[in-house]
Amino acid sequence: YQRRVRGPFTLFFFPNSIHHHTATIMAALVLRIKFPPTYPLIYKTLRVDANFSVSEAVKFIADSVNVQTLLLGSEGLYVPDEDRWLDDDQPLSTYESLQDVEHIEFRDKHSKSDAKPPGVKEEKNCCIIV
């Protein structure tokens, strides 16, 4: 096979065994994934097929890090930098911003979050000593 890097995607070319003049193209995203505190790991960087839907990516991630038994059935991918959930039926390739975010979160959609509501910024406390 051949491997080429183009921007955020790594393209893999696998020669088709029947027709040698054709190739299968697989675009891969390299994602840094943060897991819930109840999981046996905190972060993991994985190469995920950009053509996967978000729900397929969730299953692939769970299989890759061997946490299938911890799944509740309501897990999804959350982008904290944008304060939004990725749609389960959309391919990862439709989210161009995934290449620029620090990490995405693998978490239960119904869990309580420490994320602030949209538009609310974190306050920094500071003291003035006179």
N, CA, C and O atoms as CSV, one atom per row, in Angstrom:
chain,resi,resn,atom,element,x,y,z
A,1,TYR,N,N,0.835,-1.183,0.000
A,1,TYR,CA,C,0.000,0.000,0.000
A,1,TYR,C,C,0.871,1.234,0.000
A,1,TYR,O,O,2.064,1.156,0.294
A,2,GLN,N,N,0.286,2.373,-0.327
A,2,GLN,CA,C,0.997,3.649,-0.286
A,2,GLN,C,C,0.331,4.530,0.751
A,2,GLN,O,O,-0.877,4.441,0.967
A,3,ARG,N,N,1.115,5.378,1.389
A,3,ARG,CA,C,0.583,6.290,2.393
A,3,ARG,C,C,1.019,7.695,2.037
A,3,ARG,O,O,2.198,7.931,1.773
A,4,ARG,N,N,0.086,8.628,2.027
A,4,ARG,CA,C,0.392,10.028,1.763
A,4,ARG,C,C,-0.305,10.889,2.809
A,4,ARG,O,O,-1.442,10.610,3.192
A,5,VAL,N,N,0.372,11.930,3.268
A,5,VAL,CA,C,-0.211,12.846,4.246
A,5,VAL,C,C,-0.631,14.111,3.528
A,5,VAL,O,O,0.164,14.734,2.824
A,6,ARG,N,N,-1.877,14.482,3.708
A,6,ARG,CA,C,-2.412,15.708,3.118
A,6,ARG,C,C,-3.170,16.446,4.203
A,6,ARG,O,O,-4.261,16.020,4.583
A,7,GLY,N,N,-2.627,17.535,4.712
A,7,GLY,CA,C,-3.296,18.308,5.764
A,7,GLY,C,C,-3.571,17.430,6.964
A,7,GLY,O,O,-2.675,16.733,7.440
A,8,PRO,N,N,-4.816,17.453,7.470
A,8,PRO,CA,C,-5.150,16.678,8.662
A,8,PRO,C,C,-5.391,15.199,8.368
A,8,PRO,O,O,-5.494,14.389,9.289
A,9,PHE,N,N,-5.481,14.849,7.084
A,9,PHE,CA,C,-5.808,13.484,6.723
A,9,PHE,C,C,-4.576,12.724,6.247
A,9,PHE,O,O,-3.687,13.296,5.617
A,10,THR,N,N,-4.533,11.455,6.550
A,10,THR,CA,C,-3.541,10.561,5.987
A,10,THR,C,C,-4.288,9.679,5.005
A,10,THR,O,O,-5.257,9.020,5.382
A,11,LEU,N,N,-3.857,9.654,3.762
A,11,LEU,CA,C,-4.526,8.856,2.746
A,11,LEU,C,C,-3.780,7.546,2.572
A,11,LEU,O,O,-2.554,7.535,2.455
A,12,PHE,N,N,-4.511,6.448,2.555
A,12,PHE,CA,C,-3.939,5.137,2.340
A,12,PHE,C,C,-4.466,4.604,1.015
A,12,PHE,O,O,-5.672,4.633,0.771
A,13,PHE,N,N,-3.593,4.129,0.178
A,13,PHE,CA,C,-3.980,3.556,-1.095
A,13,PHE,C,C,-3.697,2.063,-1.048
A,13,PHE,O,O,-2.545,1.642,-0.943
A,14,PHE,N,N,-4.754,1.268,-1.125
A,14,PHE,CA,C,-4.613,-0.178,-1.116
A,14,PHE,C,C,-4.965,-0.702,-2.500
A,14,PHE,O,O,-6.111,-0.562,-2.927
A,15,PRO,N,N,-4.025,-1.298,-3.210
A,15,PRO,CA,C,-4.337,-1.821,-4.544
A,15,PRO,C,C,-5.439,-2.872,-4.472
A,15,PRO,O,O,-5.420,-3.751,-3.610
A,16,ASN,N,N,-6.382,-2.770,-5.373
A,16,ASN,CA,C,-7.467,-3.731,-5.457
A,16,ASN,C,C,-6.925,-5.006,-6.095
A,16,ASN,O,O,-6.274,-4.943,-7.138
A,17,SER,N,N,-7.181,-6.144,-5.493
A,17,SER,CA,C,-6.613,-7.388,-5.993
A,17,SER,C,C,-7.225,-7.824,-7.324
A,17,SER,O,O,-6.584,-8.565,-8.070
A,18,ILE,N,N,-8.438,-7.390,-7.640
A,18,ILE,CA,C,-9.079,-7.792,-8.890
A,18,ILE,C,C,-8.658,-6.862,-10.029
A,18,ILE,O,O,-8.263,-7.319,-11.101
A,19,HIS,N,N,-8.745,-5.568,-9.787
A,19,HIS,CA,C,-8.389,-4.586,-10.802
A,19,HIS,C,C,-7.164,-3.818,-10.312
A,19,HIS,O,O,-7.287,-2.939,-9.458
A,20,HIS,N,N,-6.018,-4.131,-10.829
A,20,HIS,CA,C,-4.784,-3.533,-10.341
A,20,HIS,C,C,-4.679,-2.046,-10.633
A,20,HIS,O,O,-3.844,-1.360,-10.045
A,21,HIS,N,N,-5.511,-1.539,-11.528
A,21,HIS,CA,C,-5.447,-0.116,-11.865
A,21,HIS,C,C,-6.323,0.742,-10.955
A,21,HIS,O,O,-6.313,1.967,-11.081
A,22,THR,N,N,-7.081,0.131,-10.040
A,22,THR,CA,C,-7.917,0.894,-9.115
A,22,THR,C,C,-7.331,0.808,-7.714
A,22,THR,O,O,-6.521,-0.070,-7.416
A,23,ALA,N,N,-7.746,1.718,-6.874
A,23,ALA,CA,C,-7.268,1.723,-5.489
A,23,ALA,C,C,-8.396,2.166,-4.573
A,23,ALA,O,O,-9.299,2.890,-4.991
A,24,THR,N,N,-8.340,1.731,-3.334
A,24,THR,CA,C,-9.293,2.160,-2.322
A,24,THR,C,C,-8.650,3.284,-1.534
A,24,THR,O,O,-7.502,3.170,-1.105
A,25,ILE,N,N,-9.384,4.367,-1.341
A,25,ILE,CA,C,-8.844,5.514,-0.614
A,25,ILE,C,C,-9.502,5.576,0.768
A,25,ILE,O,O,-10.727,5.574,0.883
A,26,MET,N,N,-8.675,5.632,1.806
A,26,MET,CA,C,-9.178,5.751,3.165
A,26,MET,C,C,-8.520,6.981,3.785
A,26,MET,O,O,-7.299,7.032,3.933
A,27,ALA,N,N,-9.332,7.963,4.144
A,27,ALA,CA,C,-8.801,9.149,4.808
A,27,ALA,C,C,-8.878,8.918,6.312
A,27,ALA,O,O,-9.916,8.500,6.824
A,28,ALA,N,N,-7.794,9.184,7.016
A,28,ALA,CA,C,-7.753,8.949,8.454
A,28,ALA,C,C,-7.530,10.264,9.193
A,28,ALA,O,O,-6.726,11.099,8.778
A,29,LEU,N,N,-8.255,10.430,10.288
A,29,LEU,CA,C,-8.064,11.559,11.185
A,29,LEU,C,C,-7.291,11.072,12.397
A,29,LEU,O,O,-7.563,9.984,12.905
A,30,VAL,N,N,-6.353,11.839,12.858
A,30,VAL,CA,C,-5.654,11.519,14.095
A,30,VAL,C,C,-6.302,12.373,15.177
A,30,VAL,O,O,-6.208,13.601,15.159
A,31,LEU,N,N,-6.964,11.700,16.122
A,31,LEU,CA,C,-7.733,12.389,17.151
A,31,LEU,C,C,-7.179,12.104,18.536
A,31,LEU,O,O,-6.850,10.963,18.860
A,32,ARG,N,N,-7.079,13.139,19.345
A,32,ARG,CA,C,-6.733,12.965,20.763
A,32,ARG,C,C,-8.055,12.923,21.515
A,32,ARG,O,O,-8.821,13.886,21.487
A,33,ILE,N,N,-8.318,11.824,22.179
A,33,ILE,CA,C,-9.616,11.578,22.786
A,33,ILE,C,C,-9.489,11.545,24.301
A,33,ILE,O,O,-8.645,10.838,24.851
A,34,LYS,N,N,-10.333,12.312,24.963
A,34,LYS,CA,C,-10.380,12.317,26.430
A,34,LYS,C,C,-11.546,11.427,26.864
A,34,LYS,O,O,-12.637,11.497,26.298
A,35,PHE,N,N,-11.299,10.589,27.877
A,35,PHE,CA,C,-12.298,9.649,28.356
A,35,PHE,C,C,-12.838,10.075,29.713
A,35,PHE,O,O,-12.195,10.851,30.420
A,36,PRO,N,N,-14.025,9.572,30.086
A,36,PRO,CA,C,-14.611,9.903,31.399
A,36,PRO,C,C,-13.733,9.400,32.546
A,36,PRO,O,O,-12.939,8.478,32.358
A,37,PRO,N,N,-13.868,9.995,33.719
A,37,PRO,CA,C,-13.037,9.600,34.870
A,37,PRO,C,C,-13.242,8.149,35.297
A,37,PRO,O,O,-12.375,7.585,35.965
A,38,THR,N,N,-14.355,7.533,34.932
A,38,THR,CA,C,-14.608,6.142,35.321
A,38,THR,C,C,-13.914,5.136,34.406
A,38,THR,O,O,-13.963,3.934,34.664
A,39,TYR,N,N,-13.274,5.607,33.352
A,39,TYR,CA,C,-12.594,4.733,32.407
A,39,TYR,C,C,-11.149,4.488,32.862
A,39,TYR,O,O,-10.591,5.291,33.610
A,40,PRO,N,N,-10.549,3.389,32.418
A,40,PRO,CA,C,-9.190,3.060,32.869
A,40,PRO,C,C,-8.083,3.883,32.206
A,40,PRO,O,O,-6.906,3.654,32.483
A,41,LEU,N,N,-8.430,4.823,31.349
A,41,LEU,CA,C,-7.437,5.698,30.740
A,41,LEU,C,C,-8.000,7.101,30.665
A,41,LEU,O,O,-9.214,7.299,30.714
A,42,ILE,N,N,-7.111,8.074,30.546
A,42,ILE,CA,C,-7.540,9.472,30.517
A,42,ILE,C,C,-7.596,9.972,29.082
A,42,ILE,O,O,-8.632,10.462,28.631
A,43,TYR,N,N,-6.483,9.847,28.362
A,43,TYR,CA,C,-6.389,10.279,26.970
A,43,TYR,C,C,-5.821,9.155,26.118
A,43,TYR,O,O,-5.044,8.324,26.589
A,44,LYS,N,N,-6.224,9.151,24.858
A,44,LYS,CA,C,-5.648,8.215,23.899
A,44,LYS,C,C,-5.685,8.900,22.537
A,44,LYS,O,O,-6.693,9.504,22.169
A,45,THR,N,N,-4.596,8.808,21.795
A,45,THR,CA,C,-4.555,9.335,20.436
A,45,THR,C,C,-4.738,8.167,19.485
A,45,THR,O,O,-3.986,7.194,19.525
A,46,LEU,N,N,-5.750,8.274,18.626
A,46,LEU,CA,C,-6.072,7.197,17.698
A,46,LEU,C,C,-6.209,7.727,16.281
A,46,LEU,O,O,-6.574,8.883,16.066
A,47,ARG,N,N,-5.914,6.875,15.331
A,47,ARG,CA,C,-6.153,7.156,13.907
A,47,ARG,C,C,-7.525,6.551,13.592
A,47,ARG,O,O,-7.722,5.341,13.704
A,48,VAL,N,N,-8.468,7.411,13.196
A,48,VAL,CA,C,-9.844,6.996,12.962
A,48,VAL,C,C,-10.211,7.306,11.509
A,48,VAL,O,O,-9.887,8.379,10.999
A,49,ASP,N,N,-10.873,6.382,10.856
A,49,ASP,CA,C,-11.315,6.566,9.472
A,49,ASP,C,C,-12.264,7.761,9.404
A,49,ASP,O,O,-13.294,7.767,10.078
A,50,ALA,N,N,-11.935,8.760,8.608
A,50,ALA,CA,C,-12.738,9.981,8.496
A,50,ALA,C,C,-14.084,9.716,7.846
A,50,ALA,O,O,-14.983,10.552,7.940
A,51,ASN,N,N,-14.247,8.568,7.185
A,51,ASN,CA,C,-15.519,8.223,6.569
A,51,ASN,C,C,-16.483,7.568,7.551
A,51,ASN,O,O,-17.654,7.370,7.224
A,52,PHE,N,N,-16.011,7.228,8.746
A,52,PHE,CA,C,-16.896,6.676,9.775
A,52,PHE,C,C,-17.920,7.732,10.175
A,52,PHE,O,O,-17.606,8.920,10.251
A,53,SER,N,N,-19.144,7.285,10.430
A,53,SER,CA,C,-20.109,8.180,11.068
A,53,SER,C,C,-19.647,8.330,12.523
A,53,SER,O,O,-18.804,7.567,12.996
A,54,VAL,N,N,-20.194,9.293,13.207
A,54,VAL,CA,C,-19.809,9.500,14.611
A,54,VAL,C,C,-20.142,8.254,15.430
A,54,VAL,O,O,-19.343,7.848,16.274
A,55,SER,N,N,-21.306,7.639,15.200
A,55,SER,CA,C,-21.653,6.432,15.969
A,55,SER,C,C,-20.713,5.269,15.643
A,55,SER,O,O,-20.385,4.483,16.532
A,56,GLU,N,N,-20.274,5.143,14.387
A,56,GLU,CA,C,-19.287,4.118,14.038
A,56,GLU,C,C,-17.947,4.416,14.696
A,56,GLU,O,O,-17.248,3.501,15.130
A,57,ALA,N,N,-17.587,5.698,14.771
A,57,ALA,CA,C,-16.333,6.097,15.412
A,57,ALA,C,C,-16.366,5.772,16.908
A,57,ALA,O,O,-15.362,5.334,17.469
A,58,VAL,N,N,-17.514,5.983,17.554
A,58,VAL,CA,C,-17.652,5.668,18.984
A,58,VAL,C,C,-17.403,4.178,19.205
A,58,VAL,O,O,-16.671,3.794,20.117
A,59,LYS,N,N,-18.016,3.340,18.366
A,59,LYS,CA,C,-17.811,1.889,18.502
A,59,LYS,C,C,-16.354,1.518,18.229
A,59,LYS,O,O,-15.774,0.710,18.955
A,60,PHE,N,N,-15.761,2.101,17.191
A,60,PHE,CA,C,-14.367,1.829,16.858
A,60,PHE,C,C,-13.439,2.224,18.015
A,60,PHE,O,O,-12.525,1.476,18.363
A,61,ILE,N,N,-13.674,3.391,18.605
A,61,ILE,CA,C,-12.845,3.872,19.720
A,61,ILE,C,C,-12.980,2.922,20.907
A,61,ILE,O,O,-11.983,2.535,21.517
A,62,ALA,N,N,-14.224,2.545,21.233
A,62,ALA,CA,C,-14.454,1.629,22.364
A,62,ALA,C,C,-13.755,0.291,22.129
A,62,ALA,O,O,-13.148,-0.265,23.044
A,63,ASP,N,N,-13.841,-0.221,20.903
A,63,ASP,CA,C,-13.166,-1.483,20.574
A,63,ASP,C,C,-11.650,-1.342,20.647
A,63,ASP,O,O,-10.956,-2.239,21.126
A,64,SER,N,N,-11.142,-0.205,20.167
A,64,SER,CA,C,-9.687,0.014,20.116
A,64,SER,C,C,-9.050,0.088,21.490
A,64,SER,O,O,-7.918,-0.359,21.675
A,65,VAL,N,N,-9.769,0.649,22.458
A,65,VAL,CA,C,-9.205,0.792,23.803
A,65,VAL,C,C,-9.796,-0.223,24.781
A,65,VAL,O,O,-9.575,-0.146,25.990
A,66,ASN,N,N,-10.560,-1.183,24.226
A,66,ASN,CA,C,-11.096,-2.297,24.998
A,66,ASN,C,C,-11.970,-1.863,26.178
A,66,ASN,O,O,-11.781,-2.315,27.307
A,67,VAL,N,N,-12.933,-0.973,25.893
A,67,VAL,CA,C,-13.857,-0.529,26.941
A,67,VAL,C,C,-15.308,-0.798,26.561
A,67,VAL,O,O,-16.211,-0.118,27.048
A,68,GLN,N,N,-15.542,-1.787,25.692
A,68,GLN,CA,C,-16.895,-2.097,25.242
A,68,GLN,C,C,-17.828,-2.398,26.411
A,68,GLN,O,O,-19.010,-2.059,26.362
A,69,THR,N,N,-17.308,-3.029,27.457
A,69,THR,CA,C,-18.152,-3.400,28.603
A,69,THR,C,C,-18.594,-2.179,29.415
A,69,THR,O,O,-19.524,-2.278,30.215
A,70,LEU,N,N,-17.946,-1.045,29.220
A,70,LEU,CA,C,-18.315,0.159,29.960
A,70,LEU,C,C,-19.346,1.012,29.226
A,70,LEU,O,O,-19.836,1.999,29.775
A,71,LEU,N,N,-19.678,0.641,27.996
A,71,LEU,CA,C,-20.608,1.444,27.195
A,71,LEU,C,C,-22.017,1.373,27.761
A,71,LEU,O,O,-22.491,0.306,28.153
A,72,LEU,N,N,-22.677,2.517,27.799
A,72,LEU,CA,C,-24.054,2.603,28.271
A,72,LEU,C,C,-25.046,2.657,27.116
A,72,LEU,O,O,-26.245,2.465,27.315
A,73,GLY,N,N,-24.550,2.916,25.913
A,73,GLY,CA,C,-25.416,3.027,24.748
A,73,GLY,C,C,-25.751,4.456,24.377
A,73,GLY,O,O,-26.384,4.699,23.350
A,74,SER,N,N,-25.337,5.400,25.197
A,74,SER,CA,C,-25.638,6.814,24.914
A,74,SER,C,C,-24.359,7.643,24.801
A,74,SER,O,O,-24.376,8.856,25.007
A,75,GLU,N,N,-23.244,6.974,24.471
A,75,GLU,CA,C,-21.978,7.686,24.322
A,75,GLU,C,C,-21.962,8.446,22.997
A,75,GLU,O,O,-22.605,8.060,22.020
A,76,GLY,N,N,-21.212,9.528,23.003
A,76,GLY,CA,C,-21.048,10.323,21.800
A,76,GLY,C,C,-19.710,11.033,21.844
A,76,GLY,O,O,-18.911,10.833,22.759
A,77,LEU,N,N,-19.479,11.861,20.846
A,77,LEU,CA,C,-18.251,12.645,20.775
A,77,LEU,C,C,-18.601,14.113,20.958
A,77,LEU,O,O,-19.466,14.656,20.271
A,78,TYR,N,N,-17.911,14.738,21.898
A,78,TYR,CA,C,-18.158,16.125,22.270
A,78,TYR,C,C,-16.894,16.929,22.003
A,78,TYR,O,O,-15.787,16.482,22.306
A,79,VAL,N,N,-17.067,18.129,21.430
A,79,VAL,CA,C,-15.932,19.012,21.140
A,79,VAL,C,C,-15.993,20.178,22.125
A,79,VAL,O,O,-16.759,21.118,21.916
A,80,PRO,N,N,-15.191,20.130,23.202
A,80,PRO,CA,C,-15.271,21.180,24.216
A,80,PRO,C,C,-14.850,22.559,23.703
A,80,PRO,O,O,-15.372,23.572,24.169
A,81,ASP,N,N,-13.918,22.612,22.754
A,81,ASP,CA,C,-13.492,23.908,22.211
A,81,ASP,C,C,-14.638,24.639,21.530
A,81,ASP,O,O,-14.639,25.868,21.459
A,82,GLU,N,N,-15.624,23.882,21.024
A,82,GLU,CA,C,-16.764,24.463,20.320
A,82,GLU,C,C,-18.059,24.306,21.097
A,82,GLU,O,O,-19.109,24.769,20.651
A,83,ASP,N,N,-17.997,23.658,22.254
A,83,ASP,CA,C,-19.146,23.391,23.101
A,83,ASP,C,C,-20.288,22.772,22.297
A,83,ASP,O,O,-21.419,23.259,22.322
A,84,ARG,N,N,-19.967,21.678,21.578
A,84,ARG,CA,C,-21.014,21.015,20.808
A,84,ARG,C,C,-20.766,19.514,20.690
A,84,ARG,O,O,-19.633,19.033,20.724
A,85,TRP,N,N,-21.887,18.797,20.550
A,85,TRP,CA,C,-21.868,17.369,20.296
A,85,TRP,C,C,-21.827,17.140,18.795
A,85,TRP,O,O,-22.439,17.893,18.037
A,86,LEU,N,N,-21.118,16.118,18.357
A,86,LEU,CA,C,-21.126,15.742,16.949
A,86,LEU,C,C,-22.349,14.861,16.698
A,86,LEU,O,O,-22.685,14.009,17.520
A,87,ASP,N,N,-23.011,15.070,15.562
A,87,ASP,CA,C,-24.215,14.307,15.213
A,87,ASP,C,C,-23.860,12.861,14.898
A,87,ASP,O,O,-22.947,12.595,14.117
A,88,ASP,N,N,-24.587,11.926,15.510
A,88,ASP,CA,C,-24.289,10.493,15.375
A,88,ASP,C,C,-24.247,10.005,13.935
A,88,ASP,O,O,-23.437,9.140,13.601
A,89,ASP,N,N,-25.103,10.543,13.081
A,89,ASP,CA,C,-25.202,10.016,11.721
A,89,ASP,C,C,-24.306,10.730,10.711
A,89,ASP,O,O,-24.294,10.361,9.537
A,90,GLN,N,N,-23.562,11.734,11.139
A,90,GLN,CA,C,-22.697,12.489,10.235
A,90,GLN,C,C,-21.303,11.869,10.180
A,90,GLN,O,O,-20.780,11.437,11.207
A,91,PRO,N,N,-20.690,11.821,8.981
A,91,PRO,CA,C,-19.307,11.340,8.892
A,91,PRO,C,C,-18.345,12.325,9.570
A,91,PRO,O,O,-18.571,13.535,9.554
A,92,LEU,N,N,-17.295,11.803,10.152
A,92,LEU,CA,C,-16.297,12.671,10.789
A,92,LEU,C,C,-15.719,13.672,9.793
A,92,LEU,O,O,-15.354,14.783,10.175
A,93,SER,N,N,-15.633,13.291,8.525
A,93,SER,CA,C,-15.048,14.165,7.505
A,93,SER,C,C,-15.832,15.453,7.301
A,93,SER,O,O,-15.300,16.408,6.734
A,94,THR,N,N,-17.087,15.506,7.750
A,94,THR,CA,C,-17.878,16.737,7.592
A,94,THR,C,C,-17.497,17.800,8.619
A,94,THR,O,O,-17.906,18.954,8.496
A,95,TYR,N,N,-16.722,17.423,9.621
A,95,TYR,CA,C,-16.312,18.357,10.668
A,95,TYR,C,C,-14.863,18.768,10.426
A,95,TYR,O,O,-13.938,18.150,10.953
A,96,GLU,N,N,-14.675,19.807,9.632
A,96,GLU,CA,C,-13.323,20.260,9.292
A,96,GLU,C,C,-12.555,20.742,10.522
A,96,GLU,O,O,-11.327,20.668,10.547
A,97,SER,N,N,-13.254,21.229,11.531
A,97,SER,CA,C,-12.595,21.778,12.718
A,97,SER,C,C,-11.917,20.705,13.566
A,97,SER,O,O,-11.117,21.044,14.438
A,98,LEU,N,N,-12.206,19.426,13.341
A,98,LEU,CA,C,-11.579,18.365,14.147
A,98,LEU,C,C,-10.061,18.373,14.028
A,98,LEU,O,O,-9.363,17.911,14.929
A,99,GLN,N,N,-9.557,18.891,12.932
A,99,GLN,CA,C,-8.110,18.951,12.749
A,99,GLN,C,C,-7.463,20.003,13.642
A,99,GLN,O,O,-6.259,19.946,13.892
A,100,ASP,N,N,-8.250,20.961,14.124
A,100,ASP,CA,C,-7.691,22.083,14.873
A,100,ASP,C,C,-7.935,22.031,16.378
A,100,ASP,O,O,-7.314,22.789,17.124
A,101,VAL,N,N,-8.819,21.158,16.838
A,101,VAL,CA,C,-9.140,21.133,18.263
A,101,VAL,C,C,-8.061,20.401,19.058
A,101,VAL,O,O,-7.378,19.515,18.545
A,102,GLU,N,N,-7.928,20.795,20.316
A,102,GLU,CA,C,-6.925,20.163,21.184
A,102,GLU,C,C,-7.271,18.700,21.432
A,102,GLU,O,O,-6.402,17.829,21.367
A,103,HIS,N,N,-8.549,18.432,21.718
A,103,HIS,CA,C,-9.013,17.064,21.922
A,103,HIS,C,C,-10.528,17.017,21.747
A,103,HIS,O,O,-11.196,18.051,21.715
A,104,ILE,N,N,-11.052,15.803,21.634
A,104,ILE,CA,C,-12.487,15.595,21.688
A,104,ILE,C,C,-12.761,14.713,22.891
A,104,ILE,O,O,-11.865,14.026,23.382
A,105,GLU,N,N,-13.995,14.732,23.364
A,105,GLU,CA,C,-14.337,13.925,24.534
A,105,GLU,C,C,-15.269,12.786,24.139
A,105,GLU,O,O,-16.232,12.979,23.397
A,106,PHE,N,N,-14.966,11.610,24.644
A,106,PHE,CA,C,-15.779,10.410,24.491
A,106,PHE,C,C,-16.572,10.324,25.785
A,106,PHE,O,O,-16.013,10.007,26.835
A,107,ARG,N,N,-17.880,10.605,25.720
A,107,ARG,CA,C,-18.629,10.604,26.976
A,107,ARG,C,C,-20.118,10.335,26.767
A,107,ARG,O,O,-20.633,10.387,25.650
A,108,ASP,N,N,-20.777,10.049,27.862
A,108,ASP,CA,C,-22.203,9.783,27.879
A,108,ASP,C,C,-22.947,11.097,27.661
A,108,ASP,O,O,-22.672,12.089,28.335
A,109,LYS,N,N,-23.883,11.102,26.725
A,109,LYS,CA,C,-24.630,12.324,26.408
A,109,LYS,C,C,-25.529,12.763,27.559
A,109,LYS,O,O,-25.924,13.928,27.621
A,110,HIS,N,N,-25.857,11.853,28.466
A,110,HIS,CA,C,-26.765,12.181,29.564
A,110,HIS,C,C,-26.051,12.473,30.882
A,110,HIS,O,O,-26.697,12.759,31.890
A,111,SER,N,N,-24.731,12.400,30.873
A,111,SER,CA,C,-23.997,12.640,32.120
A,111,SER,C,C,-23.950,14.127,32.428
A,111,SER,O,O,-24.028,14.971,31.536
A,112,LYS,N,N,-23.822,14.422,33.704
A,112,LYS,CA,C,-23.652,15.819,34.098
A,112,LYS,C,C,-22.292,16.270,33.631
A,112,LYS,O,O,-21.316,15.524,33.702
A,113,SER,N,N,-22.235,17.483,33.157
A,113,SER,CA,C,-20.996,17.995,32.600
A,113,SER,C,C,-20.544,19.204,33.379
A,113,SER,O,O,-21.351,19.953,33.929
A,114,ASP,N,N,-19.231,19.382,33.415
A,114,ASP,CA,C,-18.703,20.596,34.018
A,114,ASP,C,C,-18.519,21.675,32.951
A,114,ASP,O,O,-17.920,22.721,33.204
A,115,ALA,N,N,-19.049,21.400,31.740
A,115,ALA,CA,C,-18.951,22.386,30.666
A,115,ALA,C,C,-19.881,23.563,30.949
A,115,ALA,O,O,-20.997,23.377,31.435
A,116,LYS,N,N,-19.430,24.740,30.651
A,116,LYS,CA,C,-20.231,25.947,30.828
A,116,LYS,C,C,-21.243,26.051,29.690
A,116,LYS,O,O,-20.984,25.558,28.592
A,117,PRO,N,N,-22.393,26.685,29.934
A,117,PRO,CA,C,-23.341,26.916,28.847
A,117,PRO,C,C,-22.700,27.770,27.762
A,117,PRO,O,O,-21.763,28.517,28.047
A,118,PRO,N,N,-23.189,27.678,26.501
A,118,PRO,CA,C,-22.602,28.472,25.423
A,118,PRO,C,C,-22.593,29.961,25.750
A,118,PRO,O,O,-23.575,30.487,26.274
A,119,GLY,N,N,-21.502,30.635,25.449
A,119,GLY,CA,C,-21.399,32.075,25.665
A,119,GLY,C,C,-20.899,32.473,27.046
A,119,GLY,O,O,-20.592,33.644,27.267
A,120,VAL,N,N,-20.809,31.530,27.982
A,120,VAL,CA,C,-20.342,31.847,29.331
A,120,VAL,C,C,-18.871,31.487,29.425
A,120,VAL,O,O,-18.484,30.340,29.200
A,121,LYS,N,N,-18.070,32.460,29.753
A,121,LYS,CA,C,-16.620,32.209,29.847
A,121,LYS,C,C,-16.246,31.940,31.290
A,121,LYS,O,O,-16.897,32.409,32.224
A,122,GLU,N,N,-15.181,31.174,31.446
A,122,GLU,CA,C,-14.698,30.848,32.778
A,122,GLU,C,C,-14.113,32.097,33.424
A,122,GLU,O,O,-13.343,32.835,32.809
A,123,GLU,N,N,-14.496,32.318,34.679
A,123,GLU,CA,C,-13.973,33.478,35.391
A,123,GLU,C,C,-12.672,33.127,36.063
A,123,GLU,O,O,-12.498,32.023,36.579
A,124,LYS,N,N,-11.761,34.073,36.051
A,124,LYS,CA,C,-10.484,33.876,36.726
A,124,LYS,C,C,-10.457,34.807,37.928
A,124,LYS,O,O,-10.588,36.023,37.792
A,125,ASN,N,N,-10.289,34.227,39.088
A,125,ASN,CA,C,-10.234,35.032,40.321
A,125,ASN,C,C,-8.836,35.583,40.503
A,125,ASN,O,O,-7.835,34.904,40.274
A,126,CYS,N,N,-8.803,36.802,40.909
A,126,CYS,CA,C,-7.519,37.447,41.112
A,126,CYS,C,C,-7.594,38.339,42.352
A,126,CYS,O,O,-8.634,38.927,42.651
A,127,CYS,N,N,-6.534,38.421,43.026
A,127,CYS,CA,C,-6.490,39.240,44.245
A,127,CYS,C,C,-5.582,40.442,44.026
A,127,CYS,O,O,-4.558,40.358,43.348
A,128,ILE,N,N,-5.978,41.542,44.608
A,128,ILE,CA,C,-5.131,42.739,44.578
A,128,ILE,C,C,-4.662,42.988,46.000
A,128,ILE,O,O,-5.476,43.143,46.910
A,129,ILE,N,N,-3.367,43.026,46.190
A,129,ILE,CA,C,-2.806,43.273,47.515
A,129,ILE,C,C,-2.294,44.701,47.530
A,129,ILE,O,O,-1.526,45.120,46.664
A,130,VAL,N,N,-2.741,45.435,48.535
A,130,VAL,CA,C,-2.346,46.837,48.631
A,130,VAL,C,C,-1.303,47.035,49.680
A,130,VAL,O,O,-0.852,48.160,49.898
